[in-house]
């Protein structure tokens, strides 16, 4: 007789150091299976050839996953100059090889030109959907789909090293930025072409890669240890101002009612807690001064 695995109501965020070769969804499904979690979601796709920080949300934390998806991100990228590929990274076939006559100073100057608000055309080898089908599926069939130009923000590019035809950089950018495309565009601006040969996400939404665990480390843990390392759901919205409600206000808020709060209340979204410092969810002040519930936690006995 085959026993059905019991799914558990797990609430929290795992900071995973995604391994090379795994898609974001493959990594999520593996961790979900290990936790026996009933509900899970990841927070922005990392290519299989990329490694690094991938926050995975479980249970009630999935209600706040989009705040992580929308957050700025920092990457460590390795760029190979002089070669362009079909995919913009090392997985693709070589399209063109060109001599590299670029100094470190010229490379740095080229990077500076891409800091700020820029336009990018998403690569064909991406998970973006067209008529319900991922672009990379069309690309594998040799079909080119016209893509809309998107506006992204490159907050900073720091050149860590430059040696001949290989450079290492860190990039801090807005969501939706394709580092593969950035590498190609830097190469094109230098007249020699380029592609990405390594990519690692190191920071997003207040979380740092130093806080993350590898899949191997997570697999080696006991069930109790796995639960113990999950970050609290409210860490996903840690940048929002916090308000503590009295017992009566907390009760009525959890019934879906707007409540009064004495003192000055910041504008915009708020993290709401009861007097025991239990996270209740998010609220926002209305024009009448009351705090209205926006996204509430389901109350569970922890």
Secondary structure as UniProt FT lines:
FT   STRAND          12..18
FT   TURN            20..21
FT   HELIX           24..35
FT   STRAND          40..42
FT   TURN            48..49
FT   STRAND          50..58
FT   HELIX           59..64
FT   HELIX           65..69
FT   STRAND          73..81
FT   STRAND          83..85
FT   TURN            90..91
FT   STRAND          94..97
FT   HELIX           104..112
FT   TURN            113..114
FT   STRAND          116..121
FT   STRAND          129..130
FT   TURN            131..132
FT   STRAND          133..134
FT   HELIX           135..140
FT   TURN            141..142
FT   STRAND          149..163
FT   TURN            164..165
FT   STRAND          166..173
FT   TURN            175..176
FT   HELIX           179..190
FT   STRAND          194..204
FT   TURN            205..206
FT   STRAND          207..208
FT   HELIX           209..211
FT   STRAND          213..214
FT   HELIX           215..220
FT   HELIX           223..228
FT   HELIX           233..237
FT   TURN            238..239
FT   STRAND          242..244
FT   HELIX           247..254
FT   TURN            255..256
FT   STRAND          269..273
FT   TURN            275..276
FT   STRAND          279..285
FT   TURN            287..288
FT   STRAND          291..296
//
